[in-house]
């Protein structure tokens, strides 16, 4: 009953809308925030096609916590959570407002209650603002972040995300931000800007892409059961798990497409996903 009540509360915040798409964005290097390259141009083109949402919820690879948190401040800070980059990158601010009411609704619409706690300290990390700023450069859409509970398995994240599906009908754009193939220890730095993948990364990427397009969520959730190529491609799960938050919001009649589907440096992919009502 609590869940239904808070869905009703959510409807007071936002009018019903046509069903919003869901995105997974391969965010890559923080430098994508200020560079003009093929990936950034695709993000900008996507932003021009999207209807402006009432709010944005981002699940970023760069906010891992014990327990799940949601940002609930009025004005989230721009977090420069990286080192060794040009000063121009540290000077970028993305002053989008937060939305405490939406954060509170999300915290209370998920069962069991108290699964999601409110956070007043985080903000927008680079997994969020470096890509969202290309979609909505005016920073006039409220943005909140949902953290990744590092203690939970993949199926937990998928099932939690499924409870957020109603957001799509309230004009809320949900974005997972990470990189599907992400092994920084194996990067061929001399080929970081080349369309190049190791055989194992190519195999895992092709299988995952096929499962995304086929709607095979079971294989996506059970990525640890598919062998050595996957262990090398996803040595730690934080950059992969945001994909599950995206896929969990898919309906059977949705259209699914890939863009920026390119490997870099042997062990990274920039593959992004758009799920849209047809």
PyMOL commands that set and color helices and strands:
alter all, ss='L'
color gray80, all
select helices_A, chain A and resi 2-13+30-33+38-49+87-90+100-109+126-135+154-162+165-170+184-186+189-191+199-214+217-221+223-225+228-233+238-247
alter helices_A, ss='H'
color red, helices_A
select strands_A, chain A and resi 22-26+55-65+68-71+116-119+142-149+172-178+254-259+263-264+268-269+272-277
alter strands_A, ss='S'
color yellow, strands_A
deselect
rebuild
show_as cartoon
